[in-house]
Amino acid sequence: MSPTRTWAALIAASLASTALAASGLTGRAFALAVLALAWTKAELILRRYLQLVRVPAVARGFSLGLTVFLALATALALIAA
C-alpha cells in the first residue's frame, strides 16, 4: 500500500470516528467501535507509515503489545458499561 493510499485510509478511519461520535451511540457498542477504529489506525501507522512491514519480527512485537493493550481496554469497557 502506498503512502497516499495509507493516508486515504487514515482519513477514512478518522471520518468514521467523527461519524461515530456524532451518532449518539453510547455504552458497549460505542466503546467497541472506538477501540476497533483505534486498532485499525494504529496498525496502518505502524505497518505502513513506519514501514514495519519490512521488519516482520518488530511488526509482530508491536502488534502483540497493541493487541494486549486494546484487549485490556476492551475488557475494562465491557465491565464498566
Secondary structure, DSSP 8 states (H G I E B T S, - for coil): --HHHHHHHHHHHHHHHHHHHHTT--HHHHHHHHHHHHHHHHHHIIIIIS-GGGSHHHHHHHHHHHHHHHHHHHHHHHHH-
